[in-house]
Amino acid sequence: MTDPKDKKVFVKTYGCQMNVYDSDRMADALATKGYKPTEQMEEADLVILNTCHIREKAAEKVYSELGRIRKLRDAKRDGGKGDMKIGVAGCVAQAEGEEIMRRAPVVDMVFGPQSYHRLPDLLDRADNGDRVVETDFPVEDKFANLPKAKKEVTRKRGVSSFLTVQEGCDKFCTFCVVPYTRGAEASRPVAQIVAEAERLAEAGVREVTLLGQNVNGYHGEGPDGKAWGLGRLLFRLAEINGLDRLRYTTSHPRDMDEELLAAHRDLDSLMPYLHLPVQAGSNKILKAMNRQHTYDDYVRLIDVIRDVRPDIALSGDFIVGFPGETEEDFEDTMRIVREVTYASAYSFKYSPRPGTPAADMKEQVEATIASERLYRLQELLNQQQRDFNASKVGTTMSLLLERKGRDEGQLVGKSPWLQAVHVQASEELIGEIVTVHIDNIGTNSLFGTMIEDRTTIGTPLHNQAEGLSI
């Protein structure tokens, strides 16, 4: 039998940054039961798959992984090394529910992303022989019911951290499962977010990325009893001592308001990087996607953003082969990419998600055509990323040193524009923000030389105009 003090949990995380945050919070919740994280699945007493429903065949990949885990569990039992409980969490769990239990008898617990604060209780039920399915949307605030991570645990997770501020989405894009797996938009109170951010800063975190399925739709209750937007929240977080860098993702073009633009203009700690998905360039396809913006709306917004913060780097999401997409529609996507220019991007071939309106649309595009279009789009996007990275050669920039690199004496840090930068530096500098000169570029990263005085350069000049108009 495993000593209760030595129980181990292995969490495998799929998908988005929010799932990374959720996995960390699951570990915090399980720490109250004596569980410690392990990187070796075969030695775990509890294995959790924290799943994502965005990618193609997401559910089938989970079932395949469960088959492998069953063999590990059986080997552990046969070797007299104790038992292994198995849980499936996240968006596939929310969408599949009882179906997972039916298809995979090896699973002990299935719970959605709104229920992981109940994990210790769910585990007690599983230990008593119940097969647990928890996919309701509970009334209570899961964040308020989660234990606070210990400072030493947070410190081990690094100098850059995620912080979920908002969940769910009310936009109902026709291709997206988020409203069905994460629920309606809900925002955490400002005080709760500030308290968590302060704990992170006290543990040595220098950079925080605020997360939400529609993060710039944030509308949490402020200390004044009124709803605060994301911009106002960022201004408050910028006041926290030691929290030197702020980011946020993922945004919707319809929710970029003047207060958020002002934050980009006025806050040196808000990094000049914005992930703002457009998804397609064709107005016909955008309407079919229910994106609630047009080609011209998006381009005008980009012009305003760049006027406010000229050095900003843009990232986007693109779907090709959406039902009904013609070659002309696809060329509109290529046109908007050429007009906007992106520092980085995520692009995918459309694949139906059961239960979404787009899955039932006629005129599904042939896979070979969609693949060929995706290839052309990615060629263009990759070239734009290479051009953006090349534009930094010969410049100096501030760099947050985060971890050791592969080579001896090398550290890897993050630029203000979210690029990985490799420098020769002492390991004791991890967590420092230093100044580097960029010497050359690799395939997906930069290489630089640290400037000896270790002083950060001044932030680029911003547009200080008083008025903002979207």
Stockholm file with secondary structure:
# STOCKHOLM 1.0

chainA/1-470         MTDPKDKKVFVKTYGCQMNVYDSDRMADALATKGYKPTEQMEEADLVILNTCHIREKAAEKVYSELGRIRKLRDAKRDGGKGDMKIGVAGCVAQAEGEEIMRRAPVVDMVFGPQSYHRLPDLLDRADNGDRVVETDFPVEDKFANLPKAKKEVTRKRGVSSFLTVQEGCDKFCTFCVVPYTRGAEASRPVAQIVAEAERLAEAGVREVTLLGQNVNGYHGEGPDGKAWGLGRLLFRLAEINGLDRLRYTTSHPRDMDEELLAAHRDLDSLMPYLHLPVQAGSNKILKAMNRQHTYDDYVRLIDVIRDVRPDIALSGDFIVGFPGETEEDFEDTMRIVREVTYASAYSFKYSPRPGTPAADMKEQVEATIASERLYRLQELLNQQQRDFNASKVGTTMSLLLERKGRDEGQLVGKSPWLQAVHVQASEELIGEIVTVHIDNIGTNSLFGTMIEDRTTIGTPLHNQAEGLSI
#=GR chainA/1-470 SS CCCGGGCEEEEEECSSHHHHHHHHHHHHHHHTTTCEECSCGGGCSEEEEEECSSSTTHHHHHHHHHHHHHHHHHHHHHTTSCCCEEEEEHHHHHHHTHHHHHHCTTCCEEECTTCGGGHHHHHHHHHTTCCEEECSCCSSCTTTTSCCCCHHHHHHTCSEEEEECEECCSSCCTTCCHHHHTCSCEECCHHHHHHHHHHHHHTTCCEEEEECTTGGGCCEECTTSSEECHHHHHHHHTTSTTCCEEEEECCCGGGCCHHHHHHHHHCTTBCSEEECCCBCSCHHHHHHTTCSCCHHHHHHHHHHHHHHCTTCEEEEEEEESCTTCCHHHHHHHHHHHHHHCCSEEEEEECCCCTTSGGGGCSCCCCHHHHHHHHHHHHHHHHHHHHHHHHTTTTCEEEEEEEEECSSTTEEEEECTTSCEEEEECCGGGTTCEEEEEEEEECSSEEEEEECTTCCCCCCCCCCCCSCCCC
#=GC SS_cons         CCCGGGCEEEEEECSSHHHHHHHHHHHHHHHTTTCEECSCGGGCSEEEEEECSSSTTHHHHHHHHHHHHHHHHHHHHHTTSCCCEEEEEHHHHHHHTHHHHHHCTTCCEEECTTCGGGHHHHHHHHHTTCCEEECSCCSSCTTTTSCCCCHHHHHHTCSEEEEECEECCSSCCTTCCHHHHTCSCEECCHHHHHHHHHHHHHTTCCEEEEECTTGGGCCEECTTSSEECHHHHHHHHTTSTTCCEEEEECCCGGGCCHHHHHHHHHCTTBCSEEECCCBCSCHHHHHHTTCSCCHHHHHHHHHHHHHHCTTCEEEEEEEESCTTCCHHHHHHHHHHHHHHCCSEEEEEECCCCTTSGGGGCSCCCCHHHHHHHHHHHHHHHHHHHHHHHHTTTTCEEEEEEEEECSSTTEEEEECTTSCEEEEECCGGGTTCEEEEEEEEECSSEEEEEECTTCCCCCCCCCCCCSCCCC
//
